[in-house]
Amino acid sequence: MPTNVCRWAMTVSMLVLLFSAIVLAGETSGPKDAGQKALDKQIRASLPKVINTGADLFNEGDRAGCYRLYQGSLLTLRPLLEHHPELQKAIDAAQADAEQQPTVSARAFALRGALDKIRENLRSTETAATSTAKPSGNSPPKPRPALWDRLGGEKAVRKVVDDFVDLAAKDSRVNFDRNGKYKHDPVKAADVKEQLVDFISAASGGPLKYTGKSMKEVHKGMGITTAEFNALAADLRKALEQNGAGRADVDALLKAVEETRKDIVEGR
């Protein structure tokens, strides 16, 4: 069987198994509201796998495979989100937008936006639900907010990441595309930014979990030098500072980034 056919069969199998588990989770007994929350949690937990698999297909040249995976995922998700009519509308709008795009790459990118919106919305819903509990009358003094919160939470960190990637991509000292070896189209750029947000969250006490590959595995073979790593860190500092992060918080995040140096730098 040809490699691309095998890969597509594996993708379809993954999709079926993934969303079968989601549907079963949605059929659990108990109050309707509790069932919907459980379903939302399962959907949110499953989306990174779908998004990352699609990004891998896209980056390996199988644009159509990426598009079909995203399309099938959204068609499967739509009836499961009837308690989120705004997300159903977002799916419909993305499907309509995709149909108007001239290339399969653009169609994949249009659908990726809907998947990101669903993931972000369900994150926000879960965060809001967990923040409604009232403290007891004799609660102890509040601990210092996590670095994630001091940076401004998800919205602020996403802005920092957007600025950071833009700075690094234009910085010749960083060699962001490794002399043209790694092309950063819109789908790849969105994936990189999503992974960075999750990584910063995991490193700063935020609610988002990094589920990607290890830093060593991600950067293996890129030949990143000490000077390039330093330039990248400088761009991150600049992005944090221009978005209002305090010096102590900037230093704290850069300390976490510094711990990855041994796994990223391969050359002198």
N, C-alpha and C positions, 0 to 999 in steps of 0.2 A: 504493500500500500504506500503511495507517495507520502512524503513527509508532511506536506501541507494538509493532506486529507486526514492523516493521523492526528495532526495538531487540532484541526477543526473538530474531529470526533471527540477528542479529549475535552475541548472547550464546551461542546454541547452537553457532554456527560456531566461536567462540573456544574454547568448551569442548572441542569435538571435536579441534581442532588442538592445543590445549594438552596434552591427555592422550594423543593419538597420539604426540607427541614423548616423553612420559614412558614409554609402553610400549616404544617403540623403544629408549630408553636402557636399559631393563631387560633387553633382549634382547641386549646387547653380549656378545661372547665374553670369556672369561677366568674366573678363579676365582669361585665363587658368591658369596663374601663381598664381593669387589670389585664384582660386578654389583649386589648389594643396596645397597652404599654409594653407587654411582652413581645408582641408582634413587631412593634417599632424597634425594640432593642435588637431583635434577631435580624431585621432588615439592615439596621445600621451596622451591625457586626459583620454582615455578609458583603456589604458594598465594597469595602477595600479590595477584597479578592477579585470581584468582578472588574473593578476599575483598573487594578494592576495587571490583570490578565489581558484586558483590552489594550492597555498601554504597551505590554510586551509584544502582542500581535502587531500593533501599529509600527513599533520601532523595528520589528523584524521584517517589515515590508508588506505584511498582510493587512492592508488598510480595510479591505472588504470584510475580513474576519473580525476585526475590531468593531466595525460598524454593525455587523450582524449580531455580535455578542451584546453590544450596548442596546441595540434595538430589541432583541429578545428579552433582555433584562427588564427594560422599561415596560414592555407589553405584559410581562409576568407581574411586575410590581403594581401596575395601575389598579387592578381590582382589589388588591390588598391594602390600598391606601384610601379607601372610600371615606374613612374618618379624617382624612386630610384632603379635602376637595381642592385646596390651593395647589397641592402637589400634583394632583391629577391634572389640573389645568396646565401646570408647568410641563408635564409629560406630553400633553396634547400639543402644546405650543412648540416644544422641541421637535416632536415628530413632524409637525407641519413645516417648521423651519428647515429641518434636514432634507425634506423632499424637494425643497427649492434650491438646495446647494448644487453647484455644478460638478463637484468632485466627491468621490467617496471619502476622501480625507476630511473635507469640510463637513460632510454629513456625520462622520464619527465625532468630530469636535463639537458639533451642535448637540448631539445626544449626550456627550460627556458632561456638558454643562448641566443638563437635567439631573444626571446621577449625582453630581457634586452638590446641587441644590437640595436634593432629597437627603443626602448624608448630613449636610450642614443643618438643615431644618430639624431633623430628628435629634441631632446633637443638642441643639438649642432647647428643644422640647424637654429632653431628659434633664438637662441642666436646670431648667426652670422648675421642673417637678421636684428635684432634690433640694432646691433652695427654699421651699415653702414651709418646711418644718420650723416651728417656733421654739426658741430656747426655753429651758426651764427658768423659773424665777430666780434661782440661786446659781446660775451658770457661772463657771470660772471666767477669768479675763480672757478675751479673745486673743489667740496666738497671732503672731505677725503674718500677714497675708503671704501666700506663696509667691515666688518670683514671677510665675505666670500671671498672677493677678496684679502684681505691681507693674508688670509690663503693659497691662491694660486688657488682658484676656484675649479671646480668639480674634475679635475684630481688629484690635490693634496689632496683634502679632501677624495677622495676614497682611496688613499694610506694610509692616516692617519687611516681611518676606518678599512682597512684590518689589519694594524699593531695592532690597539687597540683591535679588536676582538681576534686576535691571542694571545695577551698578557693576556687578561682577561680570555680566555678559559684555559690557563695554570696556572693561578694564584689561588692557593688554598684558598687565603684569600677572593676571590670573590665568590667562589662556583657557577661558571657560569652555570652548568647544574643542580643545585639544588639537589645535591646528586643523580644524575643519572635520575631524573624525566623528564628532558627535553633533549632529544637526539638531537644533532646538526649535522644532516646529511648535505651533500652539498646543497640541495635545501633549507633547513631551514636556513643555514648559509648565503646563498646568499640573502634570503629574509630579514634577520636581518640587513645585511650590507646595503641593499638598503634603508630600513626604517631609518637607522642611518644617511645615507648621506642626505636624505630628511629632517630629523629632524635638523641636523646641519645647512643646508641651511636656513630653516625657522627661526632658532634662530640667524643666523648671517647675515641676509639681502641678502641671495642668491636667485636665480631665481626658485629653486625647492621647491615645496609645500609639506609639510607633510600631508598625507591623511589617516594616520593610526589611530588606536585607541588612546585614551588619555593615558598618562603615568600611571595614576591610574588604568585604566582598564587593560592595558597590564600586569602590575606587580601584580595585585590583587591575593592574595593567595600564593605568592612566599615566603613570610616571610623574605624579605630582611632586614638585620640589618644595623644599622648606620656604623658599622665597615666594612661591605661588600660594602656599598655605597662609603665609603671613599677609599677603596682599588680600586674600579672601577674608581673613579675619578683620582686616582694616576696613574693608567694604561693609562687613556686618556691623562693625562699630559705628560707622558713619550712618548706616540706615537706622540703627537704634537711636542714635543721638538726634538725627533730624526728625524723628517721630516722638521726641520728648522724653525718652527714657533717661532716668537719673544715672549718674556716673557709677554709683555702687551697683545698680542693677545691670548696667552694661558690663561692668567688670565680672559680675557673677555669671552672666550667661557666657561671656567669652572664656571664663575659666572652664565651664562645661565643654565648650567647643575645643579648648586646648587639650582636653583629655582624649580627644579623637585623633590628635596629631599622629601618634604612633601607628594608627591603623590606616591613615590616609596618605601620609608622605612616603614616597618610594625612592625618590631621587634626592640628591643634594641640592 
